[in-house]
């Protein structure tokens, strides 16, 4: 008797990463363009204008894909819910506040969030579990797998609107964190990323955990570095006893360098960090 042991590999195929676009010879020098356009393959394969692509994508997603998971009675209410979620990109997820804003119950909010997660529209990042000062927030933060989709839901019509938009910093943060998530998925691993925030508003945007070491990462959309960017990282390092050499700041500028043992990394040089995880 021959017994065959079959192993099944499930590979999540997310939108393109920056590295994949570069390997395809596509210009990736403009962060705002990448944030606005998004990175869904069809946009680049068929050279489709994002303003044409996303409205039809959203409508098709709700009419077809969502129905495979759950029959939504009001499609317009679900699309409004998606737009409300887009307005909370990179923010703490307050179920009660979201329910009140959408005029639905908390049970419905949780159900619809599960649909968006199951269909790879959004994901949640949990707060880091280690409590250093007993004053941490416990709510997760919400992110979109593709910032182009979030921009469409927010009603942003051109990339020039981004720097002036109230949520620009959060969209840039979402864009950068997506690269970490894609990098991990593309290696066949499960992401182990967290954020940290205390009750006073001090926050670390991303904490990566590897080999029992913690790597705090701050993300700033600003194109000019200032030492103020490092304030929360220094606070967290002092609080946790984390060595400063594990500290990274990713920002919207062009140059990478070290300051006070912390690594300041241009978004254009993300591979320097991604290769560590």
PLY file of the C-alpha trace (Angstrom):
ply
format ascii 1.0
element vertex 277
property float x
property float y
property float z
element edge 276
property int vertex1
property int vertex2
end_header
0.00 0.00 0.00
1.30 3.40 -0.96
0.20 6.34 1.16
0.56 9.75 -0.38
0.79 12.75 1.90
-0.51 15.78 0.06
0.31 19.25 1.27
-1.73 22.24 0.26
-0.17 25.68 0.01
-2.47 28.68 0.15
-0.84 31.73 -1.38
-2.51 35.11 -0.96
-2.11 37.17 -4.12
-2.34 40.80 -3.12
-2.02 43.84 -5.41
1.44 44.43 -6.87
4.28 45.49 -4.61
6.60 48.36 -5.52
9.36 45.85 -6.20
7.16 43.90 -8.63
6.36 47.09 -10.55
10.07 47.94 -10.71
10.87 44.48 -12.02
8.29 45.06 -14.76
9.99 48.31 -15.76
7.21 50.54 -14.43
8.11 53.96 -13.03
7.73 53.99 -9.23
9.40 57.31 -8.39
6.23 59.19 -7.43
4.64 58.03 -4.16
1.50 60.14 -4.64
0.87 58.57 -8.04
1.24 55.06 -6.60
-1.07 55.90 -3.70
-3.71 57.39 -6.01
-3.47 54.83 -8.84
-3.26 51.83 -6.54
-1.50 48.62 -7.47
-4.15 46.26 -8.82
-2.61 44.29 -11.72
-5.35 45.08 -14.25
-4.58 48.80 -14.04
-1.10 48.15 -15.38
-1.84 45.19 -17.66
-4.66 46.98 -19.50
-3.47 50.56 -18.82
-6.82 51.57 -17.33
-7.42 55.00 -15.84
-8.08 54.61 -12.07
-11.08 56.93 -12.38
-12.62 54.42 -14.79
-11.46 51.28 -13.00
-12.44 51.73 -9.36
-16.12 52.73 -9.60
-16.82 49.66 -11.74
-14.63 47.52 -9.49
-16.58 48.60 -6.41
-19.94 48.01 -8.09
-18.90 44.59 -9.41
-17.40 43.66 -6.04
-20.64 44.45 -4.20
-22.95 42.88 -6.79
-20.94 39.69 -7.26
-18.22 38.96 -4.71
-20.05 40.13 -1.60
-23.09 38.02 -2.50
-20.90 34.91 -2.47
-20.20 35.58 1.20
-23.43 37.12 2.41
-26.59 38.45 0.82
-26.62 42.18 1.55
-30.14 43.61 1.35
-29.04 47.20 0.67
-26.05 47.47 -1.66
-26.06 51.26 -1.38
-25.79 51.01 2.42
-22.85 48.63 2.08
-21.06 50.98 -0.34
-21.65 53.85 2.10
-20.14 51.65 4.80
-17.06 51.08 2.61
-16.71 54.83 2.16
-16.95 55.36 5.91
-14.21 52.77 6.38
-12.03 54.58 3.84
-12.39 57.74 5.91
-10.97 55.81 8.85
-7.90 54.48 7.05
-5.02 54.18 9.50
-7.29 55.11 12.40
-8.43 53.26 15.50
-11.49 51.16 14.74
-14.34 52.28 16.98
-17.23 49.91 16.24
-19.81 51.99 18.11
-18.83 55.24 16.39
-18.80 53.56 12.96
-22.25 52.07 13.59
-23.66 55.46 14.57
-22.12 57.16 11.53
-23.60 54.57 9.16
-26.96 54.24 10.91
-26.56 50.49 11.41
-26.13 48.20 14.40
-22.81 47.14 15.89
-23.69 43.56 14.93
-24.00 44.65 11.29
-20.72 46.57 11.47
-18.90 43.46 12.70
-20.58 41.34 10.02
-19.68 43.74 7.22
-16.12 44.17 8.48
-15.75 40.39 8.32
-16.90 40.48 4.68
-14.36 43.17 3.79
-11.61 41.18 5.53
-12.59 37.85 3.96
-12.56 39.41 0.50
-9.18 41.14 0.99
-10.48 44.70 0.89
-9.35 45.66 4.40
-7.23 44.24 7.19
-6.80 45.10 10.84
-3.57 45.57 12.78
-3.81 44.80 16.47
-2.14 46.79 19.26
1.04 45.25 20.57
0.23 42.92 23.45
3.03 43.93 25.81
1.83 46.61 28.20
4.61 48.83 29.51
2.57 51.43 31.34
-0.97 49.97 31.77
-2.43 52.79 29.67
-2.67 51.31 26.18
-5.53 51.46 23.71
-7.06 48.08 22.85
-8.80 48.86 19.57
-7.22 47.68 16.28
-6.40 49.98 13.38
-8.02 49.66 9.95
-6.15 49.57 6.64
-7.02 48.94 2.98
-5.07 46.41 0.96
-5.01 48.98 -1.84
-4.80 52.75 -1.39
-6.16 53.41 -4.89
-9.43 51.81 -3.83
-9.45 53.89 -0.63
-8.84 57.07 -2.67
-11.76 56.24 -4.96
-14.06 55.63 -1.99
-12.93 58.97 -0.53
-13.90 60.76 -3.73
-10.33 61.83 -4.58
-10.28 62.58 -8.33
-6.61 63.31 -8.97
-3.29 62.70 -7.28
-2.68 66.45 -6.89
-5.44 66.48 -4.26
-3.55 64.08 -2.00
-1.07 66.41 -0.21
-3.94 68.70 0.78
-6.32 65.94 1.83
-7.06 65.56 5.54
-6.19 61.87 5.44
-3.02 62.13 3.34
-0.71 61.09 6.18
-2.83 58.03 6.88
-2.91 57.04 3.20
0.88 57.29 3.03
1.12 55.20 6.19
-1.29 52.65 4.69
0.77 52.57 1.48
3.99 51.82 3.35
2.47 49.23 5.70
0.98 47.45 2.68
4.51 46.87 1.40
5.42 45.11 4.65
2.28 42.97 4.49
2.87 42.06 0.82
6.51 41.27 1.49
5.53 38.80 4.20
2.71 37.19 2.21
4.95 36.87 -0.86
7.38 34.85 1.25
4.59 32.49 2.26
4.58 33.71 5.85
1.94 35.19 8.12
2.51 38.85 9.01
3.37 39.59 12.64
2.88 43.32 12.73
1.41 45.50 15.45
1.13 49.13 16.44
1.50 50.77 19.83
-0.49 53.66 21.26
-1.08 54.86 24.79
-3.98 56.85 26.23
-2.13 60.15 25.77
-1.83 59.65 21.99
1.84 58.65 21.81
2.05 56.10 19.04
4.35 53.84 17.07
2.86 53.19 13.63
4.26 49.69 13.13
6.06 47.18 15.31
7.58 44.20 13.55
8.46 41.15 15.58
11.12 38.69 14.49
13.26 36.21 16.44
11.95 37.63 19.73
13.17 41.09 18.75
10.97 44.13 18.28
11.53 46.66 15.50
9.55 49.90 15.98
8.85 51.77 12.74
7.47 55.29 12.42
6.02 56.46 9.10
5.87 60.12 8.07
4.59 61.49 4.77
6.71 64.62 5.11
9.46 64.98 2.49
11.82 66.86 4.81
13.20 65.06 7.86
13.07 66.75 11.25
14.22 65.31 14.58
10.62 65.77 15.78
9.82 62.66 13.70
11.84 60.58 16.18
10.07 61.80 19.32
7.71 58.84 19.78
10.38 56.32 18.82
12.73 57.65 21.50
9.92 57.63 24.05
8.99 54.03 23.24
12.61 52.86 23.26
13.13 54.37 26.70
9.88 52.88 27.99
10.50 49.39 26.60
14.28 49.21 26.85
14.48 48.54 23.13
17.93 49.19 21.55
17.92 52.26 19.25
19.68 50.38 16.45
16.42 48.44 15.88
14.58 51.71 15.30
13.44 52.82 11.83
11.77 55.91 10.46
10.33 55.79 6.95
9.51 59.17 5.42
8.49 60.77 2.13
11.91 62.23 1.31
14.63 60.96 -1.01
17.65 60.39 1.25
18.46 57.64 3.76
20.85 58.12 6.69
21.31 57.45 10.42
20.46 59.79 13.31
21.16 58.88 16.95
21.56 55.23 15.90
18.07 55.26 14.37
17.80 54.42 10.68
16.09 57.11 8.60
14.89 55.47 5.41
13.44 57.06 2.29
10.29 55.33 1.04
12.24 54.77 -2.17
14.68 52.54 -0.27
12.12 50.34 1.47
13.94 47.21 0.38
16.62 48.06 2.98
14.09 47.29 5.70
11.89 44.71 4.00
14.83 42.39 3.47
15.13 42.05 7.26
11.68 40.48 7.62
0 1
1 2
2 3
3 4
4 5
5 6
6 7
7 8
8 9
9 10
10 11
11 12
12 13
13 14
14 15
15 16
16 17
17 18
18 19
19 20
20 21
21 22
22 23
23 24
24 25
25 26
26 27
27 28
28 29
29 30
30 31
31 32
32 33
33 34
34 35
35 36
36 37
37 38
38 39
39 40
40 41
41 42
42 43
43 44
44 45
45 46
46 47
47 48
48 49
49 50
50 51
51 52
52 53
53 54
54 55
55 56
56 57
57 58
58 59
59 60
60 61
61 62
62 63
63 64
64 65
65 66
66 67
67 68
68 69
69 70
70 71
71 72
72 73
73 74
74 75
75 76
76 77
77 78
78 79
79 80
80 81
81 82
82 83
83 84
84 85
85 86
86 87
87 88
88 89
89 90
90 91
91 92
92 93
93 94
94 95
95 96
96 97
97 98
98 99
99 100
100 101
101 102
102 103
103 104
104 105
105 106
106 107
107 108
108 109
109 110
110 111
111 112
112 113
113 114
114 115
115 116
116 117
117 118
118 119
119 120
120 121
121 122
122 123
123 124
124 125
125 126
126 127
127 128
128 129
129 130
130 131
131 132
132 133
133 134
134 135
135 136
136 137
137 138
138 139
139 140
140 141
141 142
142 143
143 144
144 145
145 146
146 147
147 148
148 149
149 150
150 151
151 152
152 153
153 154
154 155
155 156
156 157
157 158
158 159
159 160
160 161
161 162
162 163
163 164
164 165
165 166
166 167
167 168
168 169
169 170
170 171
171 172
172 173
173 174
174 175
175 176
176 177
177 178
178 179
179 180
180 181
181 182
182 183
183 184
184 185
185 186
186 187
187 188
188 189
189 190
190 191
191 192
192 193
193 194
194 195
195 196
196 197
197 198
198 199
199 200
200 201
201 202
202 203
203 204
204 205
205 206
206 207
207 208
208 209
209 210
210 211
211 212
212 213
213 214
214 215
215 216
216 217
217 218
218 219
219 220
220 221
221 222
222 223
223 224
224 225
225 226
226 227
227 228
228 229
229 230
230 231
231 232
232 233
233 234
234 235
235 236
236 237
237 238
238 239
239 240
240 241
241 242
242 243
243 244
244 245
245 246
246 247
247 248
248 249
249 250
250 251
251 252
252 253
253 254
254 255
255 256
256 257
257 258
258 259
259 260
260 261
261 262
262 263
263 264
264 265
265 266
266 267
267 268
268 269
269 270
270 271
271 272
272 273
273 274
274 275
275 276
